[in-house]
Amino acid sequence: MELTIESILSKSPSQTQAVGISIAKRLRLGDTVALSGEMGCGKTEIIKGICKGLGYKQSVTSPSYIHVHQYKGEIEILHVDFYLDGSEESIYDLGLDEYIGGNCIVLIEWADRFPKTLPNNCWWIDIKHTYTNPEWRNITVTPTNAVN
């Protein structure tokens, strides 16, 4: 199956979560998903959808102040937030290299802050507010094999 770059218009948080559920169906163990977008654009909403799509039934919240949440459901999910990290060294100190490419799926908010710390073959999801409506989002999904 060939995966291509998708551009999606979401008109609500529930639609944004539905995008995440759709993405989850295409993820495999070892995948890393890098999310970027300004504050409040819906990164955590997409991750809620991905986690739901992967069978995780508990609450999903942004790990901004603790950096990492680990969800154990049908499969292990690592939810990481780079927002408050000040340097690449602090990212390496999180020990992500033990998880990336392993028997879990790694989801990283604010990944664009430290792209050099990520594997070359990760998925990218970029979310932007639209100028048309403050509730709407433009979501660009770049699967791992579509990255140049």
Phi and psi restraints in degrees (value plus and minus 20) as a CYANA .aco file:
   2 GLU   PHI    -108.2   -68.2
   2 GLU   PSI     112.3   152.3
   3 LEU   PHI    -125.5   -85.5
   3 LEU   PSI     115.5   155.5
   4 THR   PHI    -144.1  -104.1
   4 THR   PSI     145.4   185.4
   5 ILE   PHI     -87.9   -47.9
   5 ILE   PSI     114.1   154.1
   6 GLU   PHI    -138.1   -98.1
   6 GLU   PSI     124.7   164.7
   7 SER   PHI    -140.8  -100.8
   7 SER   PSI     104.1   144.1
   8 ILE   PHI    -148.1  -108.1
   8 ILE   PSI     118.2   158.2
   9 LEU   PHI    -120.5   -80.5
   9 LEU   PSI     100.3   140.3
  10 SER   PHI    -127.0   -87.0
  10 SER   PSI     113.2   153.2
  11 LYS   PHI    -126.7   -86.7
  11 LYS   PSI     -16.4    23.6
  12 SER   PHI    -183.8  -143.8
  12 SER   PSI     141.5   181.5
  13 PRO   PHI     -77.8   -37.8
  13 PRO   PSI     -56.5   -16.5
  14 SER   PHI     -87.7   -47.7
  14 SER   PSI     -55.0   -15.0
  15 GLN   PHI     -88.2   -48.2
  15 GLN   PSI     -56.7   -16.7
  16 THR   PHI     -83.8   -43.8
  16 THR   PSI     -62.5   -22.5
  17 GLN   PHI     -83.0   -43.0
  17 GLN   PSI     -57.4   -17.4
  18 ALA   PHI     -82.7   -42.7
  18 ALA   PSI     -55.6   -15.6
  19 VAL   PHI     -81.4   -41.4
  19 VAL   PSI     -63.4   -23.4
  20 GLY   PHI     -81.2   -41.2
  20 GLY   PSI     -62.0   -22.0
  21 ILE   PHI     -80.2   -40.2
  21 ILE   PSI     -62.8   -22.8
  22 SER   PHI     -83.0   -43.0
  22 SER   PSI     -61.8   -21.8
  23 ILE   PHI     -84.1   -44.1
  23 ILE   PSI     -61.4   -21.4
  24 ALA   PHI     -75.8   -35.8
  24 ALA   PSI     -54.6   -14.6
  25 LYS   PHI     -84.8   -44.8
  25 LYS   PSI     -38.8     1.2
  26 ARG   PHI    -124.3   -84.3
  26 ARG   PSI     -25.6    14.4
  27 LEU   PHI    -101.6   -61.6
  27 LEU   PSI     133.5   173.5
  28 ARG   PHI    -148.4  -108.4
  28 ARG   PSI     136.5   176.5
  29 LEU   PHI     -72.2   -32.2
  29 LEU   PSI     117.8   157.8
  30 GLY   PHI      75.3   115.3
  30 GLY   PSI     -32.2     7.8
  31 ASP   PHI     -92.0   -52.0
  31 ASP   PSI     127.6   167.6
  32 THR   PHI    -139.1   -99.1
  32 THR   PSI     113.6   153.6
  33 VAL   PHI    -136.8   -96.8
  33 VAL   PSI      98.7   138.7
  34 ALA   PHI    -120.8   -80.8
  34 ALA   PSI     105.3   145.3
  35 LEU   PHI    -133.8   -93.8
  35 LEU   PSI     119.1   159.1
  36 SER   PHI    -155.8  -115.8
  36 SER   PSI     135.9   175.9
  37 GLY   PHI     132.4   172.4
  37 GLY   PSI     138.6   178.6
  38 GLU   PHI     -90.1   -50.1
  38 GLU   PSI     150.0   190.0
  39 MET   PHI     -75.6   -35.6
  39 MET   PSI     111.7   151.7
  40 GLY   PHI      58.2    98.2
  40 GLY   PSI      -6.9    33.1
  41 CYS   PHI    -104.1   -64.1
  41 CYS   PSI     -36.9     3.1
  42 GLY   PHI     101.4   141.4
  42 GLY   PSI      -4.6    35.4
  43 LYS   PHI     -78.7   -38.7
  43 LYS   PSI     -65.6   -25.6
  44 THR   PHI     -88.1   -48.1
  44 THR   PSI     -53.5   -13.5
  45 GLU   PHI     -82.5   -42.5
  45 GLU   PSI     -63.9   -23.9
  46 ILE   PHI     -80.2   -40.2
  46 ILE   PSI     -64.2   -24.2
  47 ILE   PHI     -84.9   -44.9
  47 ILE   PSI     -57.5   -17.5
  48 LYS   PHI     -77.0   -37.0
  48 LYS   PSI     -64.4   -24.4
  49 GLY   PHI     -85.0   -45.0
  49 GLY   PSI     -63.7   -23.7
  50 ILE   PHI     -79.6   -39.6
  50 ILE   PSI     -67.3   -27.3
  51 CYS   PHI     -81.4   -41.4
  51 CYS   PSI     -63.4   -23.4
  52 LYS   PHI     -81.2   -41.2
  52 LYS   PSI     -63.9   -23.9
  53 GLY   PHI     -85.0   -45.0
  53 GLY   PSI     -43.2    -3.2
  54 LEU   PHI    -112.4   -72.4
  54 LEU   PSI     -15.2    24.8
  55 GLY   PHI      73.8   113.8
  55 GLY   PSI     -13.0    27.0
  56 TYR   PHI    -103.5   -63.5
  56 TYR   PSI     106.0   146.0
  57 LYS   PHI    -127.0   -87.0
  57 LYS   PSI     -23.9    16.1
  58 GLN   PHI    -109.8   -69.8
  58 GLN   PSI     159.4   199.4
  59 SER   PHI     -88.0   -48.0
  59 SER   PSI     121.8   161.8
  60 VAL   PHI    -141.9  -101.9
  60 VAL   PSI     103.9   143.9
  61 THR   PHI    -151.9  -111.9
  61 THR   PSI     139.8   179.8
  62 SER   PHI     -89.2   -49.2
  62 SER   PSI     113.8   153.8
  63 PRO   PHI    -110.7   -70.7
  63 PRO   PSI      15.9    55.9
  64 SER   PHI     -69.6   -29.6
  64 SER   PSI     -66.8   -26.8
  65 TYR   PHI    -112.0   -72.0
  65 TYR   PSI     -32.9     7.1
  66 ILE   PHI    -135.3   -95.3
  66 ILE   PSI     -22.6    17.4
  67 HIS   PHI      57.6    97.6
  67 HIS   PSI     -59.0   -19.0
  68 VAL   PHI    -160.9  -120.9
  68 VAL   PSI     112.8   152.8
  69 HIS   PHI    -135.6   -95.6
  69 HIS   PSI     119.7   159.7
  70 GLN   PHI    -135.5   -95.5
  70 GLN   PSI     102.4   142.4
  71 TYR   PHI    -130.3   -90.3
  71 TYR   PSI     108.6   148.6
  72 LYS   PHI    -135.2   -95.2
  72 LYS   PSI      93.3   133.3
  73 GLY   PHI    -155.0  -115.0
  73 GLY   PSI    -152.8  -112.8
  74 GLU   PHI     -79.8   -39.8
  74 GLU   PSI     -56.8   -16.8
  75 ILE   PHI    -154.6  -114.6
  75 ILE   PSI     142.3   182.3
  76 GLU   PHI    -103.1   -63.1
  76 GLU   PSI     115.4   155.4
  77 ILE   PHI    -145.5  -105.5
  77 ILE   PSI     111.9   151.9
  78 LEU   PHI    -129.8   -89.8
  78 LEU   PSI     100.2   140.2
  79 HIS   PHI    -129.3   -89.3
  79 HIS   PSI      94.4   134.4
  80 VAL   PHI    -138.3   -98.3
  80 VAL   PSI     127.2   167.2
  81 ASP   PHI    -148.9  -108.9
  81 ASP   PSI      98.9   138.9
  82 PHE   PHI    -110.1   -70.1
  82 PHE   PSI     -18.5    21.5
  83 TYR   PHI     -75.8   -35.8
  83 TYR   PSI     -67.3   -27.3
  84 LEU   PHI    -110.8   -70.8
  84 LEU   PSI     -22.3    17.7
  85 ASP   PHI     -95.1   -55.1
  85 ASP   PSI     115.2   155.2
  86 GLY   PHI    -115.1   -75.1
  86 GLY   PSI     -33.2     6.8
  87 SER   PHI    -177.4  -137.4
  87 SER   PSI     144.3   184.3
  88 GLU   PHI     -81.2   -41.2
  88 GLU   PSI     -55.4   -15.4
  89 GLU   PHI     -80.0   -40.0
  89 GLU   PSI     -59.5   -19.5
  90 SER   PHI     -86.7   -46.7
  90 SER   PSI     -49.5    -9.5
  91 ILE   PHI     -88.8   -48.8
  91 ILE   PSI     -65.9   -25.9
  92 TYR   PHI     -82.2   -42.2
  92 TYR   PSI     -52.4   -12.4
  93 ASP   PHI     -85.8   -45.8
  93 ASP   PSI     -40.3    -0.3
  94 LEU   PHI     -88.6   -48.6
  94 LEU   PSI     -39.1     0.9
  95 GLY   PHI      58.0    98.0
  95 GLY   PSI       6.0    46.0
  96 LEU   PHI     -82.3   -42.3
  96 LEU   PSI     -47.4    -7.4
  97 ASP   PHI     -79.7   -39.7
  97 ASP   PSI     -41.7    -1.7
  98 GLU   PHI     -94.0   -54.0
  98 GLU   PSI     -40.4    -0.4
  99 TYR   PHI    -127.0   -87.0
  99 TYR   PSI     -57.5   -17.5
 100 ILE   PHI     -82.0   -42.0
 100 ILE   PSI     106.8   146.8
 101 GLY   PHI      61.2   101.2
 101 GLY   PSI     -16.5    23.5
 102 GLY   PHI    -114.7   -74.7
 102 GLY   PSI    -170.7  -130.7
 103 ASN   PHI    -111.0   -71.0
 103 ASN   PSI      22.3    62.3
 104 CYS   PHI    -171.0  -131.0
 104 CYS   PSI     158.0   198.0
 105 ILE   PHI    -136.2   -96.2
 105 ILE   PSI     112.1   152.1
 106 VAL   PHI    -127.9   -87.9
 106 VAL   PSI     105.2   145.2
 107 LEU   PHI    -136.2   -96.2
 107 LEU   PSI     103.6   143.6
 108 ILE   PHI    -143.8  -103.8
 108 ILE   PSI      94.7   134.7
 109 GLU   PHI    -101.6   -61.6
 109 GLU   PSI     127.5   167.5
 110 TRP   PHI      40.8    80.8
 110 TRP   PSI      11.9    51.9
 111 ALA   PHI     -82.2   -42.2
 111 ALA   PSI     -46.0    -6.0
 112 ASP   PHI     -88.2   -48.2
 112 ASP   PSI     -31.7     8.3
 113 ARG   PHI     -88.8   -48.8
 113 ARG   PSI     -55.0   -15.0
 114 PHE   PHI    -157.7  -117.7
 114 PHE   PSI      43.7    83.7
 115 PRO   PHI     -84.0   -44.0
 115 PRO   PSI     -44.4    -4.4
 116 LYS   PHI     -88.7   -48.7
 116 LYS   PSI     -35.7     4.3
 117 THR   PHI    -106.4   -66.4
 117 THR   PSI     -22.9    17.1
 118 LEU   PHI    -120.0   -80.0
 118 LEU   PSI     135.3   175.3
 119 PRO   PHI     -88.4   -48.4
 119 PRO   PSI     133.2   173.2
 120 ASN   PHI     -85.2   -45.2
 120 ASN   PSI     -45.9    -5.9
 121 ASN   PHI    -122.3   -82.3
 121 ASN   PSI      11.9    51.9
 122 CYS   PHI    -107.1   -67.1
 122 CYS   PSI     137.6   177.6
 123 TRP   PHI     -94.0   -54.0
 123 TRP   PSI     129.3   169.3
 124 TRP   PHI    -144.3  -104.3
 124 TRP   PSI     113.0   153.0
 125 ILE   PHI    -145.7  -105.7
 125 ILE   PSI      98.8   138.8
 126 ASP   PHI    -132.9   -92.9
 126 ASP   PSI     109.6   149.6
 127 ILE   PHI    -141.1  -101.1
 127 ILE   PSI     111.7   151.7
 128 LYS   PHI    -151.6  -111.6
 128 LYS   PSI     122.8   162.8
 129 HIS   PHI     -84.6   -44.6
 129 HIS   PSI     128.6   168.6
 130 THR   PHI    -114.1   -74.1
 130 THR   PSI     140.5   180.5
 131 TYR   PHI    -106.2   -66.2
 131 TYR   PSI     -34.2     5.8
 132 THR   PHI     -93.9   -53.9
 132 THR   PSI     -63.8   -23.8
 133 ASN   PHI    -169.8  -129.8
 133 ASN   PSI     112.5   152.5
 134 PRO   PHI     -85.0   -45.0
 134 PRO   PSI     -37.7     2.3
 135 GLU   PHI    -109.1   -69.1
 135 GLU   PSI     -34.3     5.7
 136 TRP   PHI    -107.5   -67.5
 136 TRP   PSI     131.0   171.0
 137 ARG   PHI    -153.7  -113.7
 137 ARG   PSI     121.1   161.1
 138 ASN   PHI    -116.3   -76.3
 138 ASN   PSI     101.9   141.9
 139 ILE   PHI    -135.9   -95.9
 139 ILE   PSI     103.9   143.9
 140 THR   PHI    -131.5   -91.5
 140 THR   PSI     102.3   142.3
 141 VAL   PHI    -131.1   -91.1
 141 VAL   PSI     100.0   140.0
 142 THR   PHI    -135.5   -95.5
 142 THR   PSI      81.8   121.8
 143 PRO   PHI     -85.2   -45.2
 143 PRO   PSI     142.2   182.2
 144 THR   PHI     -73.6   -33.6
 144 THR   PSI     -62.2   -22.2
 145 ASN   PHI    -103.0   -63.0
 145 ASN   PSI     -24.2    15.8
 146 ALA   PHI    -115.8   -75.8
 146 ALA   PSI     -24.8    15.2
 147 VAL   PHI     -96.5   -56.5
 147 VAL   PSI     112.4   152.4
